[in-house]
């Protein structure tokens, strides 16, 4: 039992594990002899870790990291979420589909279309419904502005029913769902053609009725991504083209926190000692996407300071905690 509690790091070169002292790279390959490339997401359910690569979804025992199954056949598995009745809804960005995976058999049992060339890239769920964000392509002419709802449960009946779609803003890419659903839209961003760029926005959606309640433009913010919330749904954090920002849950009070942009944000409450006193703070975990993609920086929101660095052997796509 070499693993269990700690930080799991999704990298271009596999899964790295940090126990608070030592980083171990390529842990899935070390245990199973199977090389993983382009790990996009790592999430946990019960005693298992689930690992999304471009083409496969793996499950592993969280204590030993022994391979417990593989669902293959994806074109670009970008995100996934656990839904009712021992199932996973897996978002295949290049196939414009949500695949339904049986967690016990680790196989795809059905799929749901998300629209033609819609590039779905994010999924978030509550107890009865999943919301999928269609994030568009890289080029300006491949923008999308839709989110779709898939009902996953009706009392005790497992569902995978397309319920409908609505327009929110250009290129929605991340969301939080604590009470109300808030969707971050990056707008149009092309670093080579600044004249075409549009500002990002935050959109509040009634997740039950699938109606937009309001949309808030984020002034002078471009290419906003990776929305996360604190536990109280009071403060949000996100990446933009020139840094990492904080805002209130209505899109007001935007302030830059970190002067470089990141490929991801993870948020966790941790303790720290200041002047011999034990305190707790939201910690942001980010990388420097341009200059240090292999390094995770830990940033204390209370003190406005970096307090740790964790270096792995490949560019980081995200971190998760168990």
C-alpha positions in Angstrom: 0.0 0.0 0.0 2.2 2.8 -1.3 -0.4 5.3 -2.3 -3.8 6.3 -0.8 -4.0 9.8 0.7 -2.1 12.5 -1.2 -1.9 14.5 -4.4 -2.4 12.8 -7.7 -1.0 14.7 -10.7 -2.3 14.3 -14.2 0.6 14.9 -16.7 1.4 14.5 -20.3 3.6 11.5 -19.2 1.3 9.6 -16.8 0.2 9.9 -13.2 2.6 11.4 -10.6 1.9 11.0 -6.8 3.0 13.4 -4.1 2.6 12.2 -0.5 3.6 15.5 1.0 7.3 14.7 1.0 8.3 12.8 -2.1 7.1 12.9 -5.7 6.8 9.5 -7.5 6.4 9.8 -11.3 4.6 7.3 -13.6 3.0 5.4 -10.7 0.5 3.6 -13.0 3.4 2.4 -15.2 5.5 1.4 -12.2 2.7 -0.8 -10.8 1.1 -2.2 -14.0 3.7 -1.9 -16.7 1.3 0.2 -18.8 2.5 3.5 -20.1 -0.1 6.3 -19.9 0.2 9.5 -22.1 -1.9 12.6 -22.1 -3.6 12.1 -18.8 -6.4 14.7 -18.8 -8.3 14.0 -15.5 -8.0 12.0 -12.3 -11.1 11.6 -10.1 -12.0 9.3 -7.2 -15.0 7.2 -6.3 -14.9 5.0 -3.2 -11.6 3.1 -3.1 -10.7 3.6 -6.7 -9.0 6.2 -8.8 -10.3 6.8 -12.4 -7.9 8.1 -14.9 -8.8 9.7 -18.3 -6.3 9.6 -21.1 -7.1 10.6 -24.7 -8.2 7.2 -25.7 -9.1 5.2 -22.5 -10.6 5.5 -19.0 -8.8 3.4 -16.4 -9.7 2.5 -12.9 -7.1 1.7 -10.2 -7.1 0.6 -6.6 -6.3 3.7 -4.6 -4.0 2.0 -2.1 -1.9 -0.1 -4.6 -2.7 1.6 -7.9 -3.3 -1.8 -9.4 -5.2 -1.6 -12.7 -8.8 -2.6 -12.2 -10.2 -2.1 -15.7 -10.0 -0.1 -18.9 -12.8 1.3 -21.1 -11.3 2.1 -24.5 -12.5 3.4 -27.8 -12.4 7.2 -27.1 -11.1 9.8 -29.6 -10.3 12.5 -27.0 -11.7 11.7 -23.5 -11.5 15.2 -22.0 -13.7 15.0 -18.8 -16.0 12.6 -17.0 -18.3 12.5 -14.0 -19.9 9.9 -11.8 -23.7 9.6 -12.0 -26.3 7.3 -10.5 -26.5 3.5 -10.7 -22.7 2.9 -10.9 -22.2 4.8 -14.2 -19.8 7.3 -15.6 -20.7 10.0 -18.2 -17.5 10.5 -20.2 -17.1 13.5 -22.5 -15.4 12.7 -25.8 -14.4 16.1 -27.2 -13.4 15.0 -30.7 -16.4 12.7 -31.2 -18.9 15.2 -29.9 -20.5 12.6 -27.7 -21.0 11.7 -24.0 -20.3 8.0 -23.5 -22.0 6.1 -20.8 -19.6 3.7 -19.0 -20.6 0.9 -16.7 -18.3 1.2 -13.7 -18.5 -2.4 -12.7 -17.7 -3.8 -16.2 -15.6 -0.8 -17.3 -17.1 -0.7 -20.7 -19.1 1.8 -22.8 -22.8 0.8 -22.9 -24.3 3.7 -24.9 -23.7 7.3 -26.0 -25.4 10.6 -26.3 -24.8 13.1 -29.1 -23.9 16.6 -28.0 -24.2 18.3 -31.4 -22.3 18.5 -34.6 -18.6 19.6 -34.1 -19.5 20.8 -30.7 -16.3 20.0 -28.9 -17.8 19.1 -25.4 -15.0 19.6 -22.8 -16.6 19.7 -19.4 -19.3 17.9 -17.4 -20.8 18.7 -14.0 -23.7 16.8 -12.3 -26.1 16.8 -9.4 -28.2 13.9 -8.2 -30.5 13.8 -11.2 -29.0 15.8 -14.1 -25.6 16.3 -15.8 -24.7 19.5 -17.7 -22.2 19.3 -20.6 -20.4 22.4 -21.9 -19.7 22.6 -25.6 -16.6 24.6 -25.7 -16.0 25.1 -29.4 -12.7 24.8 -31.3 -9.5 26.7 -31.4 -10.3 28.9 -34.4 -12.8 31.7 -34.2 -15.2 30.1 -36.7 -15.5 27.0 -34.5 -17.1 28.8 -31.5 -20.0 27.3 -29.6 -22.3 28.8 -27.0 -24.4 25.9 -25.9 -24.7 23.8 -22.8 -26.7 20.6 -22.8 -28.7 18.9 -20.1 -28.8 15.1 -19.7 -31.1 13.6 -17.1 -29.3 10.7 -15.4 -31.9 9.5 -12.9 -35.7 9.4 -12.3 -36.4 8.1 -8.8 -34.7 4.6 -9.0 -34.5 4.4 -12.8 -31.1 5.0 -14.5 -31.5 7.5 -17.4 -29.3 8.9 -20.1 -31.8 11.2 -21.7 -31.0 14.3 -23.7 -33.2 16.9 -22.0 -32.3 20.0 -24.1 -29.7 22.7 -24.8 -29.5 26.5 -24.2 -27.2 29.3 -25.3 -25.1 30.9 -22.6 -22.1 32.7 -24.0 -19.2 32.1 -26.4 -17.2 29.0 -25.7 -18.4 27.8 -22.2 -15.6 25.8 -20.6 -16.0 25.3 -16.9 -18.7 25.7 -14.2 -19.5 25.4 -10.5 -22.9 24.0 -9.2 -23.3 24.9 -5.6 -27.0 25.8 -5.4 -27.1 27.8 -8.7 -25.2 26.7 -11.8 -22.6 29.3 -12.8 -20.9 28.8 -16.2 -17.6 30.5 -17.3 -17.5 31.4 -21.0 -14.0 32.3 -22.3 -15.4 34.4 -25.3 -13.4 34.4 -28.5 -9.7 34.4 -28.1 -7.0 34.2 -30.8 -3.5 35.3 -29.7 -2.6 35.9 -33.4 -5.7 38.0 -34.2 -6.5 40.3 -31.2 -9.0 42.4 -33.2 -11.5 39.5 -33.2 -11.3 38.7 -29.5 -14.2 39.2 -27.2 -14.3 39.4 -23.4 -15.2 36.5 -21.2 -18.4 36.2 -19.2 -20.0 34.5 -16.2 -23.5 33.2 -16.7 -26.0 32.0 -14.0 -28.3 29.2 -15.2 -31.3 27.7 -13.4 -30.2 24.1 -13.7 -33.8 22.8 -13.2 -35.6 24.9 -15.7 -32.5 25.4 -18.0 -33.1 29.1 -18.2 -30.4 31.8 -18.2 -31.0 34.0 -15.1 -28.3 36.5 -15.9 -25.0 37.1 -17.8 -22.2 39.2 -16.5 -19.4 40.5 -18.8 -15.9 40.2 -17.3 -14.3 43.5 -18.2 -10.9 43.3 -19.8 -10.8 39.5 -19.1 -9.9 37.3 -22.1 -9.7 33.5 -22.5 -11.1 32.8 -19.0 -11.0 29.1 -18.0 -10.8 26.7 -15.1 -13.5 28.1 -12.8 -13.4 26.9 -9.2 -15.2 28.0 -6.1 -14.5 28.2 -2.4 -16.6 26.0 -0.2 -19.1 28.7 0.6 -19.7 29.6 -3.1 -18.6 33.1 -2.2 -15.3 33.5 -4.0 -14.5 32.2 -7.5 -11.0 31.7 -9.0 -10.2 31.3 -12.7 -7.3 31.5 -15.2 -7.2 34.1 -18.0 -4.7 35.0 -20.7 -2.4 37.0 -18.4 -2.9 35.5 -14.9 -5.0 33.9 -12.3 -8.0 35.9 -11.0 -10.5 36.0 -8.1 -14.0 37.4 -8.3 -17.3 37.3 -6.4 -20.0 34.8 -7.3 -21.8 37.4 -9.4 -18.8 38.3 -11.5 -18.0 41.5 -9.6 -14.8 42.4 -7.7 -12.4 41.0 -10.2 -8.8 41.0 -8.9 -5.6 39.5 -10.2 -4.0 37.1 -7.8 -1.2 35.5 -9.7 0.8 37.2 -12.5 1.2 34.1 -14.8 -1.5 32.0 -16.3 -2.0 28.3 -15.6 -3.3 25.2 -17.4 -5.5 24.3 -14.4 -6.5 25.4 -10.9 -7.1 23.1 -7.9 -8.4 24.6 -4.6 -8.1 23.1 -1.2 -8.4 24.3 2.4 -5.2 23.7 4.3 -3.7 24.7 7.6 -0.6 26.9 8.0 1.4 28.5 10.9 1.7 32.2 11.1 3.3 33.9 14.1 2.9 30.7 16.1 -0.8 30.5 15.4 -2.6 27.8 13.5 -4.7 29.2 10.6 -6.7 27.8 7.7 -6.7 29.2 4.2 -7.8 28.4 0.7 -4.7 27.2 -1.2 -4.6 27.4 -5.0 -2.5 24.9 -6.9 -1.4 26.1 -10.4 1.4 25.8 -12.8 3.1 28.4 -14.9 1.8 27.3 -18.3 4.3 29.3 -20.3 7.6 29.1 -18.3 7.2 26.2 -15.8 4.5 23.7 -17.0 6.2 20.9 -15.0 6.0 22.7 -11.7 3.0 23.0 -9.3 3.0 26.2 -7.3 0.9 26.3 -4.0 -0.5 29.8 -3.3 -2.0 30.9 0.0 -5.0 33.1 -0.7 -4.9 34.6 2.9 -1.2 35.7 2.8 -1.0 36.3 -1.0 2.2 34.3 -1.1 3.5 31.1 -2.7 4.3 28.6 0.0 5.4 25.4 -1.8 6.6 24.0 -5.2 6.2 20.5 -6.4 8.2 19.4 -9.5 7.2 16.5 -11.8 8.7 15.1 -14.9 6.2 16.4 -17.5 3.8 19.2 -18.2 0.8 19.2 -15.7 -2.8 19.0 -16.8 -4.4 19.0 -13.4 -4.1 17.8 -9.8 -6.6 15.9 -7.5 -6.5 15.1 -3.9 -7.6 11.8 -2.1 
